[in-house]
Amino acid sequence: MTTTSGDASNIPTRTVRDRSKDRPTPPTFSDAFEHRAFLKFRLAQAYRIFAKYGYDSGTAGHITVRDPVRPDCYWVNPWGVHFKLIQPDLLLLVDHEGKIQDKESGPIRFLNRSAYMIHSAIHEARPDVLCAAHSHTTYGKAFGTLGVPLDPITQDSCAFYEDHALFSDFRGVVDDREEGLAIATALGSKKAAILQNHGLLVASGSIESTVHFFISLEKCCQVQMIADQAAASRGQRPRVIDPETAALTSKFVGSERTGWFGGISEFRLLEHNEGNRFELLSKQM
């Protein structure tokens, strides 16, 4: 990840190696409606990936993506349909006032009010966010009860170094716009948030990176609790990575590009297992 060089005074410096030219690039679209079709296909896949990892929690949890045709609207799952069953034609198109768009939406017109309250606030506040995901995952909920942010104790957790927030003002089920705005405010410009006594939230510039960082955040919460318990049994604390190294590592493992690249493997595995991929991009992917 890093290289070491020396200046005239023989003082070593550390830089992040640029590997961006060695990686595939996200697909691009000249037609907004084709882009919409791809994003709906990808979003439905994201729900099924979440189902594979057990990130469904009854009727709780939601992933949204901003619509490229109507940027003031976003796509979301119909409430009450299991993540494993989500397909593109079931998705709902919702505006920032929580109104389901009749012409474009799927047949099950049941919107999770909490999804609207949280995601509309994020999409309005963050034009850079294409996709946002929230769910009540096992380790995210457990770690969230501690009311502390993640420590940079592993390479993976450095992806969230100074790039995740803690929302500690839990008020029950998110049922009003004010709490949705409070969560968006706590998130700020960061890509993730730990919602105390609630769950996890990730927001980024692509569906793939959101899925990647959500999976990683859940695993980092698990590792943190294991490490804390193991260290406590020895009368110790986990060794924390120093700020300079954590910041340098974050630039690589926490970047949007790395998140997208890390995420596409999940989608390709799903496509392999299901035997189904987005046909209009068959020559681009």
N, C-alpha and C positions, 0 to 999 in steps of 0.2 A: 504493500500500500504506500509505503514511503521510501524516499531515497535520502541519502545523507551526502552532503557536500560541504566544502569548507571555503571560507572567504580568505582575504589576505591575512587575517589574524589567526587563521587556522581554527576559527570557532565554528563547530558543526552547526548546520541548519537543516531543518526537515521540511520537505515539501510533499504534497500529494501528487502521485503519478497520474497523469491524464490517460485513462484507458477508454475514453468515450468513442474513439474512432474504431475500436475493435468490436463494438457491439451492434446488434441490429437496432433499427430505429422504429418508433411508433408509426403506424400507418397514417397517411394523410388523405383528405377527401376534398374534392372540388365541388361536390354536390352535398348540400346540407341534409337532404332527405336520405341519401345513402349513409351519411354519417350518423343520422338518427337511428337508422335501421341497425347499424353496427353497434351503437352504444346500447340499444335495447337488447340486442342479442348478448352482448358482453355483460350487461347488468344482470340478466336472467342467469347467466353462467355463474356470476359472482354469488348469487343467492344459493345456487346448488353447491358451490365450493364451501360456503359457510355451513351448509347442511352436512356436508361430508365431515367437517371438523367438529360438528356438534355445537355450532354457534347459534343455533335456533333455541329459543326459550319460550315455548308455548306460542303466544301471539306477539311476544315482545321482539324488538329488534327490527332494523330497517337499513337499507342501503339506497341512496338516491344518486341520480346523475342529472346534471344540467342538460336541458334539451338544446341542441345546436340550431334548431329551426326557430324555436321560441325561447330565448335565453332567460326569460322571466318565469319560466316553468321548469319543473323537474319531474323525472320518472321515479316511481316508487312501487313497491309491492302492494297488492290488495291485502287488507288486513284479514287474518284468519286462514290464509293459504300457506301450507307448510313450505319452507324454503326449498325443499327438494322438488317441489312441484312447479316452481315458478318458471314460466316460459314467456318469451317476449310479448305474445298477444294478450297476456294477462295483466301487464303493467298498466299503471294509472299515470296520466299526465296531470299534474297539479300545479296551480299557480301559487304565488306567494301569499295569497289570501286564503289558501286552503280549499279552493274550488276545483273540483274534478272537471277536467275538460271532456265534454261528452263525445266530441267527434273523434278524438284520438285514443281514448282510454279503453281498457279491456272491459269484459262483461260484468266483473264482480266489483261493483262500485262501493267498496267499503274501505274507508281511509282511517288508518291509525292516527288519532288526533295528536299523540305525542310525536309521531314522525313529522307531522306538519309543523308543530311548534318548534322542534329542534332544528330540523333541516332547512326550513324556510329561512330561519334567522341566520344560519350559517351561509347558505347560498347568497343571501342578500348582502351580508357583511363581507364576504370573501369572493370577489369575482374571479380570483385565481383558482378557486376550488371547482373542479368538475364533478368529483364524486365524494360523498361522505358516508361513513358506515358507523352504526352504533348497535351494540348488542350487549346482553347480560351474560357474558361468558364466565365460566367457573372461576378461573384464576384472576380475571379482571375484577370480578365482584369481590373475591376474597382479599386481594391486595388493596382494593379500594377502601376497605373498611379501616385500613391503617391510617388513612389520611396523610400520606406522604408521597412524594414523587419517586420515580425510579432512580436508583444510583447507577452510575456508569461502572458496573462491575464486570461486564463482558463486552466483547466486540459488538455483539448484536445490540446490547442496550445502549451503546454509544450512538446508535441511529437516532435515539430520542434525547440525546444530551442537549440540554437547553432548547429543546424543540418539542416539549410536551408540557401541558398545563395540568394543574390539579383544581377541580371544581369541588369545593367542600361544602357548598350550601344546598344540601339535599332537602327538598321540600315535599317529597312524595312523588306520585305520578305526575309527569310533566303535562299539565293540563291548561296552562295559560301562556300567553305570548311573552310575558315578562320573564318567566324562567327560561324559555327558549333563548331570549335575548341575553340573559345572564350567562348561559352556557356558551353562546357564541362570543360574548365579551371575554370570558375566561380563556377560551381557546385562542383568541387574538390572532396572531399571524403564524401560530404554531401548527404542526400537522397532526397532533394527537392530544387527547386529554383523558385523564383518569377521573371519572365521575364518582366521587366518594359515595359509598353505600349504594351504588347504582350499576356501573359497568364501564365500558370503554368506548371511546370515540376517536375516529381517524378521519381526516379530511385532506385530500391531495388533488393533484392535477390530472389524475387518470384513474380509471377503474382498477387497472392492474396494480398500480402503486398503492392504492388504498387497501386492496386485498392483501398485498404483501406486508405492508406495515401493520395492518390489523392482526394478522397471524403472528407476526414478530412481537408485537406489543403484548399479546396474550401469553406468549412463551416467555417473554422477559419478566412478566409478573410472576409466572410460575418459578422461574429460576431464582428470582430475588427472594421469594419466600423459602425455597429450599436452602439457598445459601445462608440466609439469615438464621434459619433454624440450626443448620450444621455448625455455623460459627458460634452461635450461642451455647451449643452443647460443649464447646471447647473454651468457653469464656472469652471468645474473640468476636470481632466484627469482620465481615467480608472485606477483602482488599479492594479499595476503590481505585480506578484508573485516574491518573493525574489529569488536571484540567486541560493542559496543552495536548496531551495524547488523545484524550477524549474528544476534543474539538476537531483535531485533525482526522480522527477516525470517522467522526460524524459527517465530515464533508464528503467522504466516500460512501459509507454504508447508509447514510441518511439522506442522500440526494434523491430528488424526484426521478432522475434517470435510473439510478440503481433500483429504486422501488419498482419502476415499470419493468425493468429487466428481470428482477426477482419474481415479479408477479406473473409474467407470461408463462413461466413453466407450469404454474398451477392450471392455467387455462388450456395449455397444450395437453396436459395430462387428462383433463376432463374431456377434451375433444377426442383424444385417443380412446378413452373408455366408453364414451357415448357414440362415437362414430359420426359426429355431427360438428360441422364448422360453418362459419359465415361464408357463403359461396361467393359473394361479390368481391371478397378479398383474396380469393384463392391464388391469384397471381402476384399478390403483394406480400403475403406472409410466408 
